[in-house]
Amino acid sequence: MLRPQWRLSTVAVLATGALVGCGLADGGGGDGESTTLRLSHQWPAADEGDGDFRSVLAERFAEDVEERTDGAVSINVNPANSLIEDPTEQYNAIRQGTVDMSVYPLDYAAGDHPEFSLTLMPAMVRNHTQAQNWQEHEVGQMVEDMADEAGLVILTWVWNAGAIASTTEDPILTPDDVPSGSVTRAAGPRIEEMLESVGFGLSSMPSSDIYNGIQTGTLDSAITSTSSFGSYRLYEQVDSYTSPVGGNTFWFMFEPLVIGKDQFEELTEEQQEILLEVGQDLQDFAYEESQADDERVDEAFEEAGVTVEPMDDDAFEEWLEVSEPVWDSFADDVEGGADMIEAARSVPAE
């Protein structure tokens, strides 16, 4: 796994083997002390290992860390916005020290770090293969570096494919299928920039509010991760669903398991290594379960009587055409943006 340079020097920096003055929830990182980390995320709570894979990932990480540290590090998992009501504020909470960890979509913090929108750029990632390839290409190091500069340590890479669900009987497969006057919800400023260009009206809300938004008529459609479509039972409110199963979507979001850099550095060298190892050991789980969620959600929508159709290659090319101007604006607006776009474009999709 690619790592920023500061991690490579951790052993030298922590020559004493322990740090004092820890600001974590309980205790510190020093010898003989216990540490409790607070992990916050927006996804519904896992139920005995089942449910939204992002929530399951958080639970498994907490269990494995406590076991491997013999209880010296415990992690309190706070799902479903139970600790931080606004999921977009979890980054600020980490920086302020009121939260230590999160399964967090980096693009939520694009207001503070515009470069994070690289990780939710329309049509930049079209399938799971391409998403997973980021980690071992130049753009992967760029993502690690931008997270490091923003005060975050990425423990597990998490990508989630997205889909379009609509109250129309016919799925929205191409930009030409957007109904006149249609209002949708889609996280991400660069995604929204593209959607506005093809005629969508926009209404901002967390994914947990989409159900009510469609039910009350505030939304005609929604664009979010497949996992959220399933977890929030949105198949109960829509008539059509454009699925990423089959290999194409213009919405792919990076939602890694992260810990604050300050909090990480307050742990002992041994504890740091355990957190990194557990995160790496869960990497295959995160990738495999993300793909499995796409299939599971397709089945849930079909069982509910919703029309489910994949986005074929020709349709994707149409979304790509309307997305490339957004890439250009990112390259112009963000420092180093042109290099980031070039690196992302070079990642193979097969």
C-alpha positions in Angstrom: 0.0 0.0 0.0 1.2 3.5 -0.8 2.1 5.5 2.3 3.1 9.2 2.7 6.7 9.8 3.8 5.8 10.9 7.3 4.7 7.4 8.1 8.0 6.0 7.0 9.8 8.0 9.6 7.4 7.1 12.4 9.8 4.7 14.1 12.6 7.3 14.3 10.3 10.0 15.6 8.8 7.7 18.3 12.2 6.5 19.7 10.9 6.8 23.2 8.2 4.2 22.4 5.4 6.2 24.0 3.9 9.6 23.9 2.5 11.6 26.8 -0.1 14.4 27.0 -2.6 12.4 24.8 -5.8 14.2 23.9 -7.7 11.0 23.1 -11.0 10.1 24.7 -9.5 8.2 27.7 -6.0 7.7 28.9 -3.1 8.2 26.4 -0.8 6.3 24.2 1.9 5.8 26.9 3.0 2.5 28.5 0.5 1.0 30.8 -2.3 3.3 29.8 -5.5 2.5 27.9 -6.8 4.5 25.0 -10.3 4.9 23.7 -10.9 6.2 20.2 -14.2 7.6 19.1 -15.2 6.5 15.6 -18.1 8.4 14.0 -19.9 7.6 10.8 -23.3 8.3 9.1 -24.2 4.8 8.0 -26.9 2.7 9.8 -25.6 0.4 12.6 -24.4 -3.1 11.7 -26.5 -5.9 13.1 -24.3 -8.8 14.3 -22.0 -8.4 11.3 -24.7 -7.7 8.7 -25.8 -4.5 7.1 -24.1 -1.7 5.3 -20.6 -2.9 4.6 -19.1 0.5 5.7 -20.7 0.1 9.1 -19.5 -3.5 9.3 -16.0 -2.4 8.4 -16.0 0.0 11.3 -17.2 -2.7 13.7 -14.7 -5.2 12.5 -11.8 -2.7 12.7 -12.7 -1.9 16.3 -13.0 -5.5 17.3 -9.6 -6.5 15.7 -7.7 -3.5 17.1 -9.0 -4.2 20.7 -8.0 -7.9 20.3 -4.5 -7.3 18.9 -3.7 -4.6 21.5 -5.0 -6.8 24.3 -7.5 -4.1 25.2 -4.9 -1.3 25.3 -6.7 0.5 22.5 -10.5 0.3 22.3 -12.7 2.0 19.7 -16.2 3.2 20.4 -18.2 3.1 17.1 -20.9 5.7 16.8 -23.0 5.0 13.7 -26.0 6.8 12.1 -24.8 10.3 12.9 -25.3 9.5 16.6 -22.2 11.5 17.6 -22.0 14.1 14.9 -25.4 15.1 13.6 -24.2 16.5 10.3 -22.0 13.9 8.6 -20.2 16.5 6.6 -18.8 17.9 9.8 -16.9 14.8 10.9 -13.7 16.1 9.3 -13.9 19.3 11.4 -14.7 17.2 14.5 -11.5 15.1 13.9 -9.4 18.2 13.5 -10.9 19.7 16.7 -10.4 16.4 18.6 -14.0 15.7 19.4 -13.9 12.7 17.1 -10.8 10.5 16.4 -11.9 8.4 13.4 -14.5 8.1 10.7 -15.5 6.2 7.6 -15.6 9.5 5.8 -16.2 10.6 2.2 -13.3 12.9 1.6 -15.3 15.1 -0.8 -17.4 16.2 2.1 -14.5 18.4 3.2 -14.0 19.9 -0.3 -15.0 23.3 1.1 -11.8 23.3 3.2 -9.8 21.2 0.8 -10.9 21.6 -2.8 -8.4 19.0 -4.0 -10.6 16.4 -2.2 -13.1 16.7 -5.1 -10.7 14.6 -7.1 -12.2 11.6 -5.2 -15.7 12.3 -6.5 -15.1 13.6 -10.0 -17.9 12.9 -12.5 -17.2 9.9 -14.8 -13.5 9.8 -13.7 -14.0 6.4 -12.2 -16.4 4.1 -14.1 -16.1 0.8 -12.3 -14.7 -1.1 -9.3 -11.6 -2.2 -11.2 -10.6 1.3 -12.0 -11.4 2.4 -8.4 -9.2 -0.2 -6.9 -6.4 0.5 -9.4 -6.1 4.0 -7.9 -4.3 2.7 -4.8 -1.3 1.4 -6.7 -0.9 4.2 -9.2 0.5 7.7 -9.0 -2.9 9.2 -8.2 -3.1 6.9 -5.1 0.0 8.6 -3.7 -1.5 12.0 -4.4 -4.6 11.0 -2.4 -2.5 9.8 0.5 -0.5 13.0 0.4 -3.5 15.3 0.3 -5.1 13.4 3.2 -1.8 13.7 5.1 -1.6 17.4 4.5 -5.2 17.8 5.7 -4.4 15.9 8.9 -5.8 12.5 8.1 -4.3 9.0 8.0 -6.0 6.6 5.6 -6.2 3.2 7.2 -8.5 1.4 4.6 -9.4 2.5 1.1 -13.1 2.4 0.6 -14.8 3.1 -2.8 -18.6 3.0 -3.3 -20.3 2.9 -6.7 -23.3 5.2 -7.2 -26.6 4.9 -9.0 -29.5 7.0 -10.1 -33.0 6.3 -8.8 -36.1 8.1 -10.1 -39.8 8.4 -9.7 -40.1 8.2 -13.4 -41.0 4.8 -14.9 -38.1 5.0 -17.4 -34.6 5.0 -15.9 -32.4 8.0 -16.4 -29.6 6.3 -18.5 -28.2 9.3 -20.4 -28.1 13.1 -20.1 -30.9 13.3 -22.6 -33.2 11.3 -20.3 -33.2 14.0 -17.6 -36.9 15.2 -17.3 -37.5 18.9 -17.7 -37.7 20.5 -14.3 -36.4 17.4 -12.5 -34.8 18.0 -9.0 -32.2 15.5 -7.8 -29.9 15.1 -4.9 -26.2 14.3 -5.5 -23.3 14.8 -3.1 -20.2 16.5 -4.4 -19.7 20.0 -5.8 -18.1 18.8 -9.0 -20.8 16.2 -9.6 -23.4 18.9 -9.1 -21.6 21.1 -11.5 -22.0 18.4 -14.2 -25.6 17.7 -13.3 -26.7 21.3 -13.5 -25.1 21.5 -17.0 -27.5 18.7 -18.2 -30.6 20.3 -16.8 -31.0 18.9 -13.3 -32.3 21.1 -10.5 -30.5 20.4 -7.2 -31.5 20.0 -3.6 -28.8 19.4 -1.0 -29.4 16.9 1.9 -27.6 14.0 3.6 -28.3 10.6 2.1 -30.3 9.7 5.3 -32.9 12.4 4.2 -33.4 11.2 0.6 -36.3 8.9 1.6 -38.3 11.8 3.0 -37.2 14.1 0.2 -38.7 11.8 -2.4 -41.8 10.9 -0.3 -42.7 14.6 0.1 -42.0 15.5 -3.5 -38.9 17.6 -2.8 -36.9 15.3 -5.0 -37.8 13.6 -8.3 -34.7 11.5 -8.2 -31.5 10.9 -6.2 -27.9 10.0 -6.9 -26.0 8.3 -4.1 -24.0 5.2 -3.3 -25.6 1.8 -3.9 -25.0 0.9 -0.3 -27.0 4.0 0.8 -29.8 3.1 -1.6 -30.1 -0.2 0.1 -29.5 0.9 3.7 -32.1 3.6 3.5 -34.7 1.4 1.7 -35.1 3.9 -1.2 -36.6 1.2 -3.3 -39.8 1.9 -1.4 -40.0 5.4 -3.0 -38.9 5.1 -6.6 -40.0 3.5 -9.9 -36.7 3.1 -11.8 -33.0 2.5 -11.0 -29.9 3.0 -13.1 -27.5 0.4 -11.8 -23.7 0.3 -11.9 -23.8 -3.5 -12.1 -22.4 -4.3 -15.5 -19.5 -1.9 -15.3 -20.5 1.7 -15.7 -21.4 4.7 -13.5 -20.5 8.4 -13.5 -20.6 8.5 -9.6 -17.9 6.8 -7.7 -17.1 8.1 -4.2 -14.0 7.5 -2.1 -15.0 6.9 1.6 -12.0 5.7 3.4 -11.6 4.7 7.1 -9.4 7.4 8.5 -7.9 8.6 11.8 -6.8 12.1 12.6 -3.0 12.4 12.2 -2.7 14.1 15.6 -4.6 11.3 17.3 -2.6 8.7 15.4 0.7 10.2 16.5 -0.4 10.1 20.1 -0.4 6.3 20.0 2.7 4.3 20.7 4.7 2.9 17.8 3.4 -0.6 18.4 -0.2 0.7 18.5 0.3 2.6 15.3 1.6 -0.4 13.5 -1.4 -2.5 14.7 -3.9 0.1 13.4 -2.1 0.2 10.0 -2.0 -3.6 9.9 -5.7 -4.0 10.8 -6.6 -1.5 8.2 -4.6 -3.3 5.5 -6.0 -6.7 6.6 -9.5 -5.3 6.0 -8.7 -3.9 2.5 -9.9 -6.9 0.5 -13.1 -7.0 2.6 -13.8 -3.3 1.8 -13.3 -3.9 -1.9 -15.2 -7.1 -2.2 -18.1 -6.1 -0.1 -18.5 -2.8 -2.0 -19.0 -4.8 -5.2 -21.3 -7.3 -3.4 -23.5 -4.4 -2.2 -24.1 -3.5 -5.9 -25.6 -6.9 -6.6 -27.5 -7.0 -3.3 -29.1 -3.7 -3.9 -30.1 -4.6 -7.5 -31.9 -7.6 -6.1 -33.7 -5.5 -3.4 -34.9 -3.0 -6.1 -36.0 -5.8 -8.4 -37.9 -7.5 -5.6 -39.7 -4.2 -4.8 -40.9 -4.0 -8.4 -38.6 -1.2 -9.5 -37.3 -1.2 -13.1 -33.6 -1.8 -12.9 -31.3 -1.2 -15.9 -27.5 -1.0 -16.2 -25.7 1.9 -17.8 -24.1 0.6 -21.0 -20.9 1.8 -22.6 -22.6 4.2 -25.0 -24.5 5.8 -22.2 -21.4 6.2 -20.1 -19.6 7.9 -23.0 -22.4 10.5 -23.1 -21.9 11.2 -19.4 -18.1 11.3 -19.9 -18.6 14.0 -22.6 -20.5 16.3 -20.3 -18.1 15.6 -17.4 -14.8 16.5 -19.1 -15.5 20.3 -18.8 -15.8 19.8 -15.1 -12.4 18.1 -15.1 -11.0 21.2 -16.9 -12.5 23.6 -14.4 -11.0 21.5 -11.5 -7.6 21.6 -13.2 -7.9 25.4 -13.5 -9.3 26.1 -10.0 -7.2 23.8 -7.8 -3.5 24.1 -7.2 -1.9 21.1 -8.8 -5.3 20.1 -10.3 -4.0 19.6 -13.8 -1.5 17.0 -12.6 -4.1 15.3 -10.4 -6.5 15.0 -13.4 -3.8 13.7 -15.6 -2.8 11.1 -13.0 -6.4 10.0 -12.5 -7.1 9.7 -16.2 -4.2 7.4 -16.6 -5.6 4.7 -14.3 -6.9 1.7 -16.3 -10.5 0.6 -16.0 -9.7 -3.1 -16.7 
